[in-house]
Amino acid sequence: MNQHALVQAVVFCGYQTCRVIYRLSCSLCNQSRLLQIGSGLSVETEDEELQSRGSLEIKILCHTPAYKKVDKRSPPSQIIGSPSQPVQTRASKNVHNLILFGGFYSEFEPLDVPQAITDPEWVRAMQEELAEFEQNKVWSLVTRPWGKSIIGLKWIFRNKKDENDLIIRNKARLVAKGYRQQEGIDYDDTFAPAIRICLAYAAYKNMMVYQMDVKCAFLNGVLQEEVYVEQPEGFIDPQYPTHVYVLDKALYGLKQAPQAWYETLTNYLIVAGYKKGTIDPTLFLRRSGSDLIIIQIYVDDIIFASRKPELCKEFENTMKSQFKMSMMGELTFFLGLQVRQRPDDIFINQSKHVHDLLKRFDFGGSNSAATPMPKNFQLNADSSGKPVDQKNYQAIIGSLLYLTASRPDIVFSTGVCARFQCDPRESHLSAVKRILRYLKGTPDFGLWYPKDSGFELIAYTDSDHAGCKLNRKSTSGACQFLGDKLVSWSSRKQNCVSLSTAEAEYVAAAAVAHKFCG
């Protein structure tokens, strides 16, 4: 068979606009393949999907497999396997396999249901979400009650990515429009605990940290109030189009959903033998002789750490026996933080967010700066300056504030620039650009938690005097260490006008003391 015949046998079957792979069909070997653009990798797929595709010939070589040659000196009875079969080798685990795997997910994020239903991957994601509702017995379809508030629903579509920015899941989430609830009628309280110093303690105790994710966590929370919601768009019951759902379990978007889920999880862990933290209600621990496991909860994300792998495995099995869990292995990416666990330390940074930030605001080609703000630099209202785009200015400030979760070096400069979000001028934007240029030169800066340091609490405070020229208020700065591990920091304007430098220093010190002792 010549190469020309092979070329004519391969048929291009089309691709979706949201894909990064081509689908090819070979009429000689009667197989269909997915080909990564520019990678040369392929994987066999189901032939049934080709029936609805168009066809277009392209010139690409389809090489036939090489066959084993049989040595005539070896008796056929001593040959293991069939000589007519190609050589079988294990596929190497490299980044190309991960990239190809990402090709099976939709890359675009729909803005609404009409866009989502054009892609089978997003339709499947919506069906999976509603299947979770049925499995958890979240709601019941009832006649629309008279005089009751009916809360609307909204589909949210997001691509979940890993630390390498690869899509690992198309997630469709049905949420309630909780902003239409009335306090005291539809909800009583809102509560969502936060993560604090778990990683610093894990480094101190030389623990390995793991991560789990609770699938549809809020759907496990039991509601105490009577709440009605509309039928979800795209999935309205044709027999009862005017009916509504009454909720038995909490729903994402309801103001009481985090509290309901937290109470359900807390009660379960306490019954299972875990003790809740006295100060931090999201911290749980359990001792087994001299060994200890600590668990930190952030809504549906759970991290846990121990020096004894058996305790971690026991906790994993405990959670999986009650909830639908997704074990994610060693902690590497959590709430936007990149975590590297090494034998001697734990390093936390947000380099991915820094690169995304610079790309988003077109600062990739700018020169870097040595500091986020020049020494003795002052910003004022600059009422005579030229106004700039307020939304763009606020977007940059918001992204910088998010970055301060691991970058205390930009807290002060970002806080100063944030004071002028209501009426930004060119001078304010220039100061913000200085911060971005500083980040360009320091994208990999982060928090270093050595495992050979102590855990004693050390706090530092400082303050200027009447540093803000608008109202003559002072700015307090503070940072707190556990051993050599920086765990908390702040830079904020004081509420009062201090009459002296000493008074400003006392105000700053009192605020830190109240934070840790009050």
N, C-alpha and C positions, 0 to 999 in steps of 0.2 A: 504494500500500500504506500503510495507516495504522499509527500507533505501536502500537495494541493488538495488531495481528497480529504485529508485530515482537516485542513482549513475550512473547506466547504461544509464539513459535518458539524461544526460547532455553531450554534445558533444563539444570538443574544436575545434574551427573553424579557428585557425591560427591567426597570427598577423604580422604586417609589421615590418621591422627592425628599422624603425624610430619611433615606437610607444612605449609607456610605459604602455599599457593596453592590456589585453586579451579579445578576443571576444568569448563568450560562447552561446550555443543554447540549450534550454530545449525542448525536444520533447513532454513532458507532458503538459506544459502550452503553447507550441507553441510560445515562445517568444525568442528574442535574447537579449543578455546583453553584456555590456562592463564592465570588472572587472579590477580595478586599482591593479597593482602589490603590494602585501603586505598590501593593505588598506582594502579590504573586501567591498568596495563600488561598487555599480553597477548602471547603468542607461539604460533604454530601448532605443533601436535604431531601424532603419529601417530593416526589414527582407530581403528586396531585396538585400542588400549588401552581404548576406551570400551565394548567388547562385554561386559566383565565388571563394569561399573559399574551401580549402580542409577540411577534417574532421579527428579528432583524439580524442579518448575517454580518459577522465581524471577522476579521482576520486574526486568529489566535491559534497557536499550535496546541494540539491535544496529544501529548506523547503517550505512546503505549507503554505499559510496564515492562521492565526488563525481566527476563526469565533466568532461572538458575541453569548453569551448564553442568552436566553430569560427567564426572570423570569416568572413562570407560574401564579404568582399573579397579573401580569400586563396585562391588556387587550391588544391584538395586535393593536387595534385602537389607543392606546396612544404611540405606539413605533414610533419614528421619524426615517425614513430611513429604508432600508432593512436589516433585521437581518443577511442575508446571505453574506453581503458585509463586508470586513475587516475594521478595525478601520482606519480612515484617520487622519493623523497628519501632521502638517507643518514641512517641512524639516528645520533643524537648519542651520543657515548661519555660517559655520566655514571654517577653512582652507582646510578641506578635499574636500569640494565642489569646491574650487578654483583649487586644484590639479587635480581633476577629469576633470574639465573644460579644463585645459591645455592639457589633453590627446587627445583632438580633433584636435590639431595642430601638424604639423610635427616638430620634434625636431632637425633634421639635416639641415644644410645650404648647398645647392648645390653650387658647384664651377662653373658649367656651365650649359647650356641648356640640354645636354644629360642626366645629372644627375637629373635635375629638372623634366623632363617629365616622369620619372619613378614613381613619387609620385603625386597622384591626387590633394593633397592640394596645391602643388606648381603650378600645371597646372591651377588650379582655381585662384591662386593669379596672374598669368600672364594674364589670361583672364580678371580679374578685372581691371588690369592696362590698358590694351588696351581698355576696355570699357570706362574708364575715358577719354582716348584720343578721342574717338568718341563723347562722350558727350560734351567735351569742344571744339570740332572742332579744334584740334591741328594741323592737317596736311591734305594734299590731295595727292593722288597718281597720279604722272605725268610721262611722258616720260623722260628718263634720258637726261638732257641737255648737250650739247657739251661744253667743256671748263670750266665747273663749278666744284668747289671743292665739293665732296660728303663726308659727315662726317659719319663715322661708328657708330653703336649703340651697346650697351652692356647691358646684363641683370645682375642686382645685386640682390642677394637673402639674406635677413636678417630676423632674428626672433626678433620681438619687444617684450621687456620684461618690467615688472613693477618693482616697488621698492622691491618686494619680489622675484625677479629673476624668475618669472613665465612667460611663453610665452603667450602673449595675441593676437598675430597676426603673420601670415606668410606674409611678405611683399616682393613682387617682383617689382623692379623698373627698368624701361627702361631708360637708360641714354645715352647721346651723348658723344662721345669721343672728348670732347672739346679741348683737348691738341693739336689737329690737326688744330685748327682754326688759321687764320692769323690776327693779329691786324690791324685795319683800313679797313679790307675787310669783315671779318665775324663778328667782334665785335668791339666796340669802347671803352668800359669802363667796369670795373668790380666793383661791389659794394655790400657789404653784411654788414649791420649794426649789432651792438652787444649790448648785455644786460649790463647794468652798475649798478645802485644803486636803482633799483625799490623795492627790498625787504626791504632795510633799510628804505626807505621812508614809505612803507606800515606799518612797525613796528612802526615808529614814529607817524603815524596818526591812529594807531590801526585799520587797515583795514584787511579784509579777502581777501586772494589772491586766484584766480581761474585760471584754465588753459584750453585752447582750442587748437585744432590742425586743421590746414587747410589741407584737403585731396588734394593731387596732386597740391600743391600751385603754382609751377612754370608753370603749364599748363594754368594758368589764365593770365600770362603776355604776352602782345602783342609785337611781334618782329617788329623792324623797318628795319632790313636787310633781304636780301633774302638768306635763308639757306636751303640746301638740305641734306637729310640723307638717309642712306640705309634702306631697309626693315628689320624689326627685325628678328633675328634668331628664327626659329621654327614657324614663322607666315608669310612666304613669299607667296604672292598671286600666285597660280598656273597658272593663266591665264596671268599674267604680271610679270614674275619673274625678268625681267631686269629693271622694273620701279623703281623709287625712290619717296620719299615723300618730298614735299616742306612744310616747317613749317610756319604756321600762328601764332602759340603761342610758347612761350619759352619751352624748354625741359631741364630736369635735365642734367647737364654736360656741357651745353653751358655756355661760360664765361659771357654772358650778361644776363643769366636767372635770377639771383638774383636781378639785377637792374630792369629788366622788371616787375618782380613780385612786387617789392617794389613800383614802380611808380603806378601800378594798384591799389594796396591796399591803398597807400597814397591818391590818388585822390578820391577813394571811401569814405574813412573815413572823409576827409575834406568836401565833399559834404554832408555827413551825420551829420555834425555839430561838429566834433571833431577837436581839434587844435593840430598841430604838434609842438613838442618841438623846442626851438630856438637853443639849443646847441646839444642835442641828437636827431637826426632825426628819431630814432626808437621809440621815446616816444610820445604818444598822450594822451590828456586829455580833459575832458568836465566837465563843472560846471553846477550844477542845484541848484540855490540858494546858500546855504552854503555848499552843498554836492559836492563831487568831485569823479570822476572815472579816474584812470590812466591806460593806456594800454601800454605794452611793447612788441615789436615785435622782434623775432629772426627767420628770414626766415619764416618757416611755423608753428612755435610754438608761441603762444600768451598767455601772462599772463596778467590779469587785476585785479584791486583791488578797493574796495570802502567800506565805512562804511554803505552804503545804498544798500540793496539787489536789490531794484527796478532798480537802475542804471546798475547793473551787468546783470540783466535779459534783460534789454532793449538793452544793447550792444550785448548780445548773440543772440537775435532775429535779430538785425541789420546785424550781420555777416552771420547768417544762411539764410537770405533772398537773399544774393548775392553769397555766396560761399558754397561749401560742407564742413561742419564743423563736428568735433567730440568733443563734450563737455566732459571734463575729470574730472570735479568737482573741489574740493579744491586742491590746488597745494601741491603735495607730492614728486614729482620726476621730475626734469627739467634739461636737458642737463648734465646728470650725477650727479647732485646735489640732495641729499636727503634733503627735506625741511619738518620740523615739525613746524606747527603753533599751538602755545599754547596760553592760555589766557593772559599770561604776556610777552611772547617773541616769537621770531622766531629763530629756530636753524637750521643751515645748515652744513652738513658734507658729506663725501664720504666714509663712512665705508664699503659699499658694494665694492667699487673699491679697498679699502685697502685689504680686504679679498681675492678678486680675484687676486690682484697683488702678495700677499704672496703665494697663491696657485699656480699661474702660474710659479713662479720662485722657488718653492719648499722651502719656508721659514717657513712653518707651524710649524715645530718642533724645530726651532732655539730659542735660548735665546733672550730675549728682551734687549734693551739698554736704558739708561736713557736719553741720548741726541743724536741728529742726527750726531754730530761730536765732537770729543774731544776738549777741550780748547787748544788754541794756536796751533792747528793742521795745518800743511802745506803740500800741495801736489805740486810735481814738475813733470817734464816730465818723470823722471825715465827711461832714455834711456837704461840703463843696465838691467832693470827688465824684467821679463818673460812676453811676450805678451799674451793676452787673446782674446777670441772670440769677434770680433768687433761688429757683428750684435747683439749678446746677450747683450753686454754692452749698445749699443744704444737703444735697446728695453727697458731695465730697465730705462734708463734716460728719454726716451719718456713717459713712464708710470708715472714716478715721476713728470715730468713737468705738466702732465695732472692733477695730484693730487694737485698741488699747487693752483688750483682754490679755494680751501677752507682750505689749510694748509700753512699759511705763515711761520710756524715754520721750514719748510724744504726748503724754497726758497734759502737761502744762500748756504747750503751744496750741494743741487742739482745743483746749478749754478756752483759751483767750480768743481764738478765732471764732468759736461757737457763740460768743457774746454778741456777734453782729449779724446773726442769721436773718433778722427781721428786715434789715436794710443794708445789704452788703455793698461795698464799694470796691473800686479797683485796688486800693491799698490793702483791703482785707483779702481779696482774692490772691494778691501777690504773696501775702504771708502764708496762705494755704498752699500755694504752689511750692513755696520753700520747703514745707513739710513733705510734700510729695517727692521733691528732688532729694531730700534726705533719705527717704525710704528707698529710693532707687539705688542708693549706694549701700544700704544696709538691709536688704530684703530677708536675710537669714538670721537676723537678731532675734533673740527669744529669752526664755527663762531656763536657767540651769539649776537642776536640783541634784547636788552630789549626794551619794549614799553614805559617805564616810563622815558627814557632819552631824552636829547635835540637833536638838529639837527645842531648844530654849527660845522663848519669845523675846524678841528685841524690836523696839519701835523707835523710829526717828521722826522728828517733826521740825518744820521750819516755817517761816512766814516773812513776807515783806511788810512794809508799812505804807499804807495808802497807795498801793501800786496801781490801782485802777483810777485813771484820771477822770473818768466820767462821774463817779460818786465818792471817790477817795476811800473806798473800802480796800482792806488788805486781802491777800490771797494766801491760804494755808496749803502747805505741802506735807505729806506724810508717807511713810513706807514702813511695813512690818515684815520681819523675818522670823522664820522658825529655823534656828541654826543659821546656815548660809543660804537658806531657801527663801527667796522673796515671794510672799503669798498675797500681799495686799498693798495697795498704794492709792493715793488720791491727790488731787490738786483742785481746790475749789475756792471760790470767793467767800469771804466771811459774811455773815448776816448783819453784823453790826459795824459801826465805824469806830475803830480803835484810836484812842487819843495818844498813844505812844507805841514805840517798838516793843516794849516789854508787854504791854497789854495784848498786842497782836500775837506775840509768841505764846502767852498764856492761853489765849483763845484756841490756838492751834493745838497745843498740848492737851487742853481739856477735852477737845473733840475726839482725839485719839484714845484718851483714857476712858471716855464714856463708851466708845465703840467696843472696847474689850472688857470693860468691867460692868457696863450697864446692861 
